[in-house]
């Protein structure tokens, strides 16, 4: 493909935390010279007036969750007035609101659902209608919102929600602040007393999070438990594992892959994209060994694609940015046959086997290499 002519070059301004910026840059994602599809990347910073910098760009790419100072959670699940950003991100948000012609990847309201684990669960209810043609179901995990670990009827509520032990307990706020990743695995009702997990929280059945994990466009870890005491952990850091039993039998892995309903996962990706209206997002699917259920256990926006080869992931990343810009100006680009004919969404899939509970005592994690690319 020949490089775009100068008049068709788009300048993409990007802002995110330094470590993320460095990671993308090392992989060649942010070149200062034109890409083959006509993009030039310009780093933005909050040390200079953001409005003057944004006047130089056609597209704004941001990771707003890197600039969250605080999220005030309550019984309500509406985040709009409860997110406190840094001053720089507040200035950027005001600029985009007053300049609707600026192409933003992605608009701030579009990312609010992925900040809230409860809202994510509510969205996943809509997947039920996708299971009609498949012999498997794709769904969210069973869950319960908890405002207090001391409430007297907690055990009854867990029973009514069909949440058998062990449970995994997560803060309702999903990202942007450190406490979002402070979680626990709880093995009996007594361990809820004084549990050090931020409230409100979302409780799930931990067994639903083990098995063959399908990472769609993102690779974030899940917890591993190694004994029967309540386990507190940070989901962004290394987790306890049983190093004596790290291998999973090949039969388990192969069976899991054979159960993957790629069409069902593809339909779910298309449906989530239409609901969320996010340009680049990721989700994790765990395949249940007993039922074949495809359980979506995590959802996030602007993932890194770290496990996808750079020569595949980076050009797809550039195309997604170009597609978003053109889609917002579809009237202007209505005669651009290359856009309508040649662009296709991409779904990247990486398989991991995170193991399962053995006698409710040990989880055996294992990583095996099996990746593929799917066009939507």
N, C-alpha and C positions, 0 to 999 in steps of 0.2 A: 504494500500500500504506500503510495507516495505521500510525502508530508503535505499538510494543508498549506494553501497560499496564505500570505501575510494578512490579507483582509479577513480571512476566516479564523484567525487565531483567537482563542479565548484565554483570558487571564483568570486563573483560579487562585484567589487568596485563601490561605488556610491558617487556622489558629487552633492549637491544641497544646497540651502540656509538653514540655521539652523532651521527655523520655519517649513519648509517643511519636512526636515529630521526628526525632532522631531515628527511631525504628523504621518508620515509613521511608525516610530519606535514604537510609542505608540500603534499602531494597530497590532504590531507584524510582520511587513512586512520585517524587516531587521535583522533576527536572526543571531547570531554569531555561532550557532550550525547548523548542516546540516538540511535542510528541507527534507520532504519526497521525493521530486523529485531531491535531491542532490545539493542544493545550499547553500553556505555560503556567508554572506554579510560582506564586509570590508569597513568601512568608509574611504574616502579619504579627504585630506585637502590641501590647498594651502600654508600652513606654512612650509611644507617640500617639497623637490624636487619631483615634480609630476612624473617624469620619473621612479624613483626608486620605487615608490608606484605602478605604473601601471605594472611593471614587475612581481608583485605578483598576478595579477588578470587574469582571463580568459575572463571576460565580464566587460565592462564599462557601467554603467547606469548613465546618467547625465541629468540635467535640465539646459541646456545652457542658456536659457532665464533668469535664476536667476542671471547670471553673465554678463548681457549686461550693458555697461556703456552709450552707445549712439547709436542711429540709425539715420543716415543722409538720410532723405527722399527727393526725388526730383520728377520730372515728370516721371522718369524711375521707373520701378517696380522691378529692379534687386537688391537684397540685399547683394550679396556676398561680395562686397568691401565696404559696407556702415555700417556694424555692427562692433562696437567697443566693444570688450569683456575686462574683467579684465585681468591683466597680467597672473594670474593663469590659466584662461580658454584659453588664447592664447597659453600658454605652452602645455596645454592638447590637444588642437586642432592640434598643430604641431606634437606632439607625435603620435596621431592617424593617421595623414596623412603619416608619415614616417614608421608606423608599420601597414600595412593593415591587418596583421593577427589578430590584436586586434578586437574582436567583440564589436562594439559600438551600444548602444541603446539610441538614434538613430544617424546615421551619420549626421554631421552638415548640409550638403546640403539638407538633407531630411526635416529639420525643417524650412527652409527658407520660403516656401509657407505659413505656418501658422502664420508667422510674419507680413504678408501683407494682409490687408483686400481686396484690389483690386485684388490681385492674387487669393485669396480664391474665390471671385466672378467669376473670369474667369474660375477657375477649375470647379465650380458648373454648368457652362453651359453644361458640359459633361453629366449631369444627365438626360437630355431630353430623351435620348434613352432608359432609364430604365422604362419609363411610358407606354410603348406599351401594356403590358399585364394587366395593372391596370386601374380601372375607375378613379383613382386619379393621380395627377401629383406630382412629387417630384422635387424641384428646389431651387435655391437661390432666395433671395428677389430682387425686382427691385432696381436698384441703379444708381448712377451717381458720377463720380469722379469730385471734385471741387478743383481747385488750388488757387482760390481767391473768397471770399464772396462778393467782390465789383465789380465783372465783370458785365457789363451792361446787358448782355443777360442771366443772371442766371435764371430768371423766365421762359424764353422761353425754356431753356435747361431742366429745371425741368418738364415742360409740355411735351416736346418731349420724355422724359424718363418715362412719365406716373407716376410721383411722386407727388401725391396729398398731401395736408397738412392734419394733421401735419407730419413733417419730423423728422427723427432721424439722427443726424449728428455725425459721428465718425471719429477720426483720421485714416489715412490710415495705420499707424503702429499699429499692433494689440496687441502686448504684449512686455514685456521686459523693458519698460521704463514707468515712472509714467504718462506721458502725453497720453499714449495709452488708458487710461481709462477715459479721460476727454471728455465727450460727451454732447450733448444738444438735447432737443426736441424743434422744432421750429414750430410755428403755423401759420405764414404768412411770406411773402417775406421780409417785412420791418425788421423783426427780424434777418435777416442775416447780416445786417449792423453792423460791429464791433463785430460780434459773436466771443466769446473767446473759440474757438475750434482749436487745432493745425492743420495746413495745411501741405500737401494736405489732403483732407478729403473725406470720402465716405458718400453720402446721400442716405437714404433709406426711404420707406414709413413706418411710425411707426405703423400703424394698422396691417401691416403684421407680426409684432413681438408680437402680443397679441392673446390669445386664449389658446388652450391646448398645453402646452410645453412638448415635449418629450425629456428628458435628456438622451443622449446615452453616457454612460461611464463617464460623467462629470456633475457637478452641479454648474454652474456659473450663477449669477443673471442677470436679464434684468431690464431695467429702468421702473419705474412707475411714471406717471405724475399726478399732482393733481390740476393744474389750467392753465389758458391760457397765463400766462407770459412765456417767453422762460426759460426753465429749464436746468440749468447746473448741472452735476453730475459726480461722480466718480463711474464707473461701478463695482469697487471692494468693495465699501462701502454700508452701508444701504441707501435706497432710500426713497423719500417721498411717502406715501401711504394715502389713505382715510381710516382711522381707523374706521370710522362709518359704513363702508360698506365693510367689509373684506370677507363676505361670498358670494360664488357664488352658484346659485341654483343647486341642484343635477342634474336636467335635462340637464343643460349645460355641466357639467362634464361627465355625462354618454354618452351623444351624441358624445362628442369629442373622448372618448375612443372607441366607436363603429366605428368611422370613421378611426381609426388608421389602416393603411394597413401594417401589420407587415412584410409581404413578400417584399413589396416595400422598407421599411426601411432597411431590411436585405440586399437586393440587393444593396442599396446605400452604406451601410457599407462595403460590399465586394468590390464595385467599388472604393470607396475612399481609401481603404487600398491598392488596386493595384496601384492606381495613386500616392498616397503619399509615399508608402513604409515605413510607420511608424508602429512600433511594437504595441504601445499602444497609442490610440488617442480617442478623444471624439468629438461629435457634438450634437447640439441642433436642434430639429425639432418643428416648430409651425404648428399646424393644423388649417387652415382657416375654420371658421364656415360656411361661405356661400358656398364655392366651394369645400371644402375638400382637397384643395392643401396642400401638406406637404412641408413647407418652411424651409430650413436649414439656420439658422440664426447665428450660431457660430461654430467654429472649432478650436480645440487645441490639443496639444500632451502631453502625460504623465499626464493624469488627476488623481485626487486623489481617485475616487470611494467612496467618503465620505458617500453617501447615500445608498451604497450597503453593506449589512451585511459583517463584516470582515471574517466570516468563509466561505463565498463564494468568496468575492473579492480577498483576499490575496492569496489563493491557485491558483486562475486564473492568478493573477499577476506573481506569480512564474513560472507557466507553460508557460506564454507568453515569459518570459526571456529565459527559457530553449529552447523553440521552435525557437526563433531567433538564438540562438547559434547553434543549430543543423541544422537549415535551411541553414546557411552559410557554413556548413560543410557536406552537404547532401551526397557527395560521400563517405566520411568517415563513415557516419552513415546510409548508404544505406541498410544495413542488419538489422537495428534496427526496428523490426516489431512493438514494443510498441509505438515508435514515430509515425510511419506512420498510425497505426491503431487507436490509442487511443487519439491522440491530436485533439482538435477541437477549433476553435476560439469562443470566447464568446462575446455576445452583451448584455450589461446590460441596462435595460430600467427603468426609473423612470418617473412618470407622475406628472406634476405640472400644475395647471390652473392659469395663470397670469392675467386672466380677459381680459377686452376689454375697449375701449373708450366708454363712455356714453355721448352722446351729445358733443363729443370732449372736455369734461371738466374733467372727472374723470376716473381713471382706478381702477378697483377693483381687487386686487390680492388675491389669496387664494392658500393654499397648502393642498393637500389631499393625503393620503397615498395609493398608488397602484403601486407596483413594480413587475417586473417579470424578469426572465433570459432567454435569447434565445441563442441557440448554432448555430454558423454559419458553 
